[in-house]
Every structure is written in structure tokens, then in C-alpha cells.
């Protein structure tokens, strides 16, 4: 693993998080308009997953690589 793969890992995690947040927003809006209970049942877990993906810490390997790059 190198610094470039750490950047790709972070980018993919953020992309998936934003994708889940977008889907959750759409389901929330659909839930408000058409099927309130069903829309909220699916929107809330996706919202939680999306936020978790956005705030997830980077892996230990990437942390070690970044520390090594700063020190060296």
C-alpha cells in the first residue's frame, strides 16, 4: 500500500458516503410525499450509513504511511 492507494481509499469512502446521503435525501422526500412510513424506514438507515462513511477514520496502514511521509 502506498500514499496513492490511501488517497483512493479516502476518495472512495467519501464518494460512497455522499451517494448514500443523496439516496437517503431522495427517499426522505419520497417518504414525505408518497409513503411516509416506508420512505423513512429506508431513509434513516441510509442516512446513518452515509454519515458513518463520511466520518470514518482512515485505516491504520494509511495512518502509518502518512506519518512516515511527513517524517521523511
TIVO-518284 format. One record per atom (N, C-alpha, C, O): x, y, z; residue in three letters; atom name. Coordinates in steps of 0.001 Angstrom, whole numbers, always signed. Layout:
BEGIN
PT       c1       c2       c3  residu  atome
PT        X        Y        Z     ALA     CA
...
This chain:
BEGIN
PT       c1       c2       c3  residu  atome
PT     +851    -1170       +0     UNK      N
PT       +0       +0       +0     UNK     CA
PT     +899    +1237       +0     UNK      C
PT    +1903    +1293     +711     UNK      O
PT     +526    +2204     -795     UNK      N
PT    +1290    +3446     -864     UNK     CA
PT     +354    +4638     -648     UNK      C
PT     -846    +4464     -433     UNK      O
PT     +902    +5822     -706     UNK      N
PT     +115    +7031     -441     UNK     CA
PT    -1005    +7214    -1461     UNK      C
PT    -2083    +7698    -1118     UNK      O
PT     -757    +6831    -2708     UNK      N
PT    -1791    +6981    -3743     UNK     CA
PT    -2987    +6083    -3453     UNK      C
PT    -4131    +6500    -3632     UNK      O
PT    -2737    +4862    -3010     UNK      N
PT    -3860    +3974    -2703     UNK     CA
PT    -4605    +4453    -1456     UNK      C
PT    -5809    +4227    -1331     UNK      O
PT    -3903    +5108     -541     UNK      N
PT    -4584    +5697     +619     UNK     CA
PT    -5514    +6830     +178     UNK      C
PT    -6623    +6970     +695     UNK      O
PT    -5053    +7631     -777     UNK      N
PT    -5906    +8701    -1300     UNK     CA
PT    -7132    +8132    -2000     UNK      C
PT    -8236    +8654    -1843     UNK      O
PT    -6944    +7061    -2775     UNK      N
PT    -8082    +6425    -3449     UNK     CA
PT    -9054    +5830    -2436     UNK      C
PT   -10269    +5892    -2623     UNK      O
PT    -8513    +5252    -1360     UNK      N
PT    -9367    +4685     -316     UNK     CA
PT   -10221    +5770     +327     UNK      C
PT   -11418    +5577     +542     UNK      O
PT    -9617    +6897     +629     UNK      N
PT   -10350    +8008    +1240     UNK     CA
PT   -11398    +8559     +273     UNK      C
PT   -12526    +8845     +675     UNK      O
PT   -11027    +8709    -1001     UNK      N
PT   -11957    +9228    -2001     UNK     CA
PT   -13142    +8286    -2187     UNK      C
PT   -14282    +8740    -2283     UNK      O
PT   -12887    +6986    -2239     UNK      N
PT   -13988    +6048    -2437     UNK     CA
PT   -14907    +6028    -1223     UNK      C
PT   -16124    +5921    -1374     UNK      O
PT   -14348    +6128      -31     UNK      N
PT   -15169    +6168    +1174     UNK     CA
PT   -16054    +7409    +1185     UNK      C
PT   -17237    +7327    +1515     UNK      O
PT   -15492    +8543     +829     UNK      N
PT   -16273    +9786     +791     UNK     CA
PT   -17335    +9730     -307     UNK      C
PT   -18460   +10187     -107     UNK      O
PT   -16982    +9173    -1463     UNK      N
PT   -17935    +9078    -2566     UNK     CA
PT   -19124    +8209    -2180     UNK      C
PT   -20272    +8573    -2438     UNK      O
PT   -18855    +7068    -1565     UNK      N
PT   -19938    +6184    -1130     UNK     CA
PT   -20791    +6879      -77     UNK      C
PT   -22015    +6749      -85     UNK      O
PT   -20158    +7611     +825     UNK      N
PT   -20907    +8345    +1845     UNK     CA
PT   -21844    +9375    +1243     UNK      C
PT   -23010    +9460    +1628     UNK      O
PT   -21335   +10165     +290     UNK      N
PT   -22189   +11163     -361     UNK     CA
PT   -23290   +10507    -1192     UNK      C
PT   -24399   +11035    -1275     UNK      O
PT   -22997    +9367    -1802     UNK      N
PT   -24010    +8642    -2568     UNK     CA
PT   -25137    +8178    -1651     UNK      C
PT   -26313    +8337    -1978     UNK      O
PT   -24777    +7606     -501     UNK      N
PT   -25795    +7176     +457     UNK     CA
PT   -26603    +8358     +982     UNK      C
PT   -27815    +8244    +1164     UNK      O
PT   -25951    +9482    +1225     UNK      N
PT   -26684   +10664    +1687     UNK     CA
PT   -27660   +11163     +627     UNK      C
PT   -28772   +11580     +948     UNK      O
PT   -27242   +11119     -636     UNK      N
PT   -28135   +11519    -1721     UNK     CA
PT   -29343   +10607    -1839     UNK      C
PT   -30472   +11073    -1995     UNK      O
PT   -29100    +9307    -1764     UNK      N
PT   -30207    +8346    -1831     UNK     CA
PT   -31133    +8524     -633     UNK      C
PT   -32354    +8457     -773     UNK      O
PT   -30553    +8752     +545     UNK      N
PT   -31372    +8968    +1740     UNK     CA
PT   -32234   +10219    +1586     UNK      C
PT   -33394   +10225    +1999     UNK      O
PT   -31681   +11275     +996     UNK      N
PT   -32458   +12503     +793     UNK     CA
PT   -33621   +12260     -163     UNK      C
PT   -34734   +12731      +68     UNK      O
PT   -33354   +11521    -1239     UNK      N
PT   -34427   +11211    -2196     UNK     CA
PT   -35510   +10376    -1525     UNK      C
PT   -36697   +10663    -1682     UNK      O
PT   -35119    +9349     -782     UNK      N
PT   -36104    +8518      -96     UNK     CA
PT   -36870    +9309     +960     UNK      C
PT   -38055    +9063    +1182     UNK      O
PT   -36204   +10249    +1605     UNK      N
PT   -36873   +11084    +2596     UNK     CA
PT   -37940   +11945    +1932     UNK      C
PT   -39051   +12072    +2447     UNK      O
PT   -37602   +12534     +794     UNK      N
PT   -38569   +13367      +73     UNK     CA
PT   -39727   +12524     -439     UNK      C
PT   -40888   +12919     -329     UNK      O
PT   -39406   +11360    -1000     UNK      N
PT   -40468   +10454    -1454     UNK     CA
PT   -41314   +10021     -268     UNK      C
PT   -42533    +9894     -377     UNK      O
PT   -40664    +9796     +858     UNK      N
PT   -41393    +9417    +2061     UNK     CA
PT   -42339   +10501    +2536     UNK      C
PT   -43427   +10206    +3029     UNK      O
PT   -41934   +11748    +2394     UNK      N
PT   -42823   +12844    +2788     UNK     CA
PT   -44045   +12931    +1886     UNK      C
PT   -45142   +13255    +2342     UNK      O
PT   -43851   +12641     +604     UNK      N
PT   -44914   +12851     -370     UNK     CA
PT   -45807   +11624     -546     UNK      C
PT   -47032   +11746     -537     UNK      O
PT   -45206   +10445     -707     UNK      N
PT   -45982    +9278    -1118     UNK     CA
PT   -46223    +8287      +24     UNK      C
PT   -47360    +8073     +445     UNK      O
PT   -45152    +7695     +509     UNK      N
PT   -45273    +6657    +1531     UNK     CA
PT   -44457    +7047    +2762     UNK      C
PT   -43292    +6665    +2870     UNK      O
PT   -45038    +7787    +3677     UNK      N
PT   -44255    +8319    +4796     UNK     CA
PT   -43511    +7263    +5613     UNK      C
PT   -42319    +7423    +5873     UNK      O
PT   -44173    +6211    +6016     UNK      N
PT   -43529    +5227    +6885     UNK     CA
PT   -42447    +4467    +6139     UNK      C
PT   -41339    +4306    +6649     UNK      O
PT   -42758    +3997    +4934     UNK      N
PT   -41796    +3207    +4164     UNK     CA
PT   -40587    +4055    +3778     UNK      C
PT   -39453    +3583    +3862     UNK      O
PT   -40810    +5277    +3364     UNK      N
PT   -39705    +6151    +2989     UNK     CA
PT   -38766    +6421    +4148     UNK      C
PT   -37547    +6409    +3981     UNK      O
PT   -39328    +6665    +5319     UNK      N
PT   -38491    +6932    +6491     UNK     CA
PT   -37754    +5687    +6957     UNK      C
PT   -36615    +5773    +7416     UNK      O
PT   -38396    +4528    +6840     UNK      N
PT   -37756    +3275    +7261     UNK     CA
PT   -36492    +3027    +6452     UNK      C
PT   -35506    +2527    +6994     UNK      O
PT   -36497    +3364    +5176     UNK      N
PT   -35308    +3172    +4347     UNK     CA
PT   -34361    +4369    +4405     UNK      C
PT   -33150    +4198    +4271     UNK      O
PT   -34887    +5565    +4600     UNK      N
PT   -34050    +6765    +4572     UNK     CA
PT   -33169    +6890    +5813     UNK      C
PT   -32007    +7280    +5703     UNK      O
PT   -33690    +6572    +6964     UNK      N
PT   -32922    +6754    +8201     UNK     CA
PT   -31676    +5864    +8247     UNK      C
PT   -30600    +6371    +8561     UNK      O
PT   -31770    +4553    +7947     UNK      N
PT   -30538    +3750    +7950     UNK     CA
PT   -29521    +4216    +6909     UNK      C
PT   -28319    +4210    +7175     UNK      O
PT   -29989    +4617    +5730     UNK      N
PT   -29056    +5113    +4719     UNK     CA
PT   -28397    +6414    +5165     UNK      C
PT   -27227    +6653    +4867     UNK      O
PT   -29130    +7239    +5864     UNK      N
PT   -28559    +8472    +6399     UNK     CA
PT   -27457    +8156    +7411     UNK      C
PT   -26394    +8775    +7391     UNK      O
PT   -27714    +7204    +8281     UNK      N
PT   -26716    +6813    +9286     UNK     CA
PT   -25482    +6222    +8617     UNK      C
PT   -24357    +6550    +8994     UNK      O
PT   -25683    +5352    +7626     UNK      N
PT   -24552    +4740    +6918     UNK     CA
PT   -23753    +5807    +6173     UNK      C
PT   -22522    +5782    +6186     UNK      O
PT   -24443    +6739    +5530     UNK      N
PT   -23757    +7796    +4793     UNK     CA
PT   -22895    +8665    +5690     UNK      C
PT   -21754    +8980    +5349     UNK      O
PT   -23435    +9050    +6830     UNK      N
PT   -22662    +9862    +7774     UNK     CA
PT   -21485    +9059    +8323     UNK      C
PT   -20389    +9594    +8491     UNK      O
PT   -21711    +7785    +8600     UNK      N
PT   -20623    +6939    +9106     UNK     CA
PT   -19497    +6819    +8085     UNK      C
PT   -18323    +6821    +8456     UNK      O
PT   -19839    +6714    +6810     UNK      N
PT   -18803    +6620    +5777     UNK     CA
PT   -18038    +7932    +5649     UNK      C
PT   -16841    +7922    +5360     UNK      O
PT   -18703    +9047    +5859     UNK      N
PT   -18030   +10345    +5751     UNK     CA
PT   -17081   +10613    +6916     UNK      C
PT   -16022   +11212    +6730     UNK      O
PT   -17454   +10175    +8109     UNK      N
PT   -16614   +10465    +9270     UNK     CA
PT   -15720    +9295    +9664     UNK      C
PT   -15038    +9351   +10687     UNK      O
PT   -15719    +8236    +8858     UNK      N
PT   -14895    +7065    +9180     UNK     CA
PT   -13417    +7436    +9172     UNK      C
PT   -12949    +8126    +8266     UNK      O
PT   -12688    +6978   +10180     UNK      N
PT   -11245    +7265   +10196     UNK     CA
PT   -10529    +6439    +9135     UNK      C
PT   -11021    +5396    +8702     UNK      O
PT    -9361    +6919    +8724     UNK      N
PT    -8604    +6162    +7736     UNK     CA
PT    -7992    +4934    +8399     UNK      C
PT    -7889    +4867    +9624     UNK      O
PT    -7592    +3978    +7595     UNK      N
PT    -7055    +2731    +8124     UNK     CA
PT    -5722    +2965    +8822     UNK      C
PT    -5063    +3983    +8610     UNK      O
PT    -5339    +2008    +9654     UNK      N
PT    -4072    +2128   +10384     UNK     CA
PT    -2890    +2144    +9428     UNK      C
PT    -1913    +2858    +9652     UNK      O
PT    -2978    +1356    +8361     UNK      N
PT    -1878    +1317    +7391     UNK     CA
PT    -1682    +2685    +6745     UNK      C
PT     -547    +3135    +6583     UNK      O
PT    -2755    +3337    +6381     UNK      N
PT    -2643    +4663    +5762     UNK     CA
PT    -2116    +5690    +6760     UNK      C
PT    -1336    +6572    +6401     UNK      O
PT    -2543    +5571    +8004     UNK      N
PT    -2038    +6486    +9023     UNK     CA
PT     -525    +6346    +9180     UNK      C
PT     +190    +7342    +9288     UNK      O
PT      -45    +5104    +9192     UNK      N
PT    +1398    +4868    +9313     UNK     CA
PT    +2154    +5392    +8098     UNK      C
PT    +3234    +5968    +8235     UNK      O
PT    +1588    +5194    +6910     UNK      N
PT    +2240    +5678    +5689     UNK     CA
PT    +2327    +7198    +5708     UNK      C
PT    +3368    +7762    +5370     UNK      O
PT    +1254    +7862    +6097     UNK      N
PT    +1265    +9326    +6119     UNK     CA
PT    +2250    +9865    +7158     UNK      C
PT    +2924   +10866    +6913     UNK      O
PT    +2335    +9213    +8302     UNK      N
PT    +3315    +9636    +9312     UNK     CA
PT    +4727    +9470    +8780     UNK      C
PT    +5586   +10322    +9006     UNK      O
PT    +4969    +8370    +8072     UNK      N
PT    +6290    +8127    +7505     UNK     CA
PT    +6650    +9149    +6448     UNK      C
PT    +7810    +9550    +6346     UNK      O
PT    +5673    +9579    +5654     UNK      N
PT    +5936   +10575    +4616     UNK     CA
PT    +6228   +11940    +5224     UNK      C
PT    +7065   +12680    +4706     UNK      O
PT    +5558   +12281    +6306     UNK      N
PT    +5802   +13574    +6952     UNK     CA
PT    +7161   +13603    +7643     UNK      C
PT    +7859   +14617    +7623     UNK      O
PT    +7527   +12480    +8252     UNK      N
PT    +8794   +12435    +8997     UNK     CA
PT    +9993   +12384    +8058     UNK      C
PT   +11067   +12897    +8373     UNK      O
PT    +9790   +11747    +6883     UNK      N
PT   +10913   +11534    +5979     UNK     CA
PT   +11058   +12595    +5018     UNK      C
PT   +11965   +12554    +4186     UNK      O
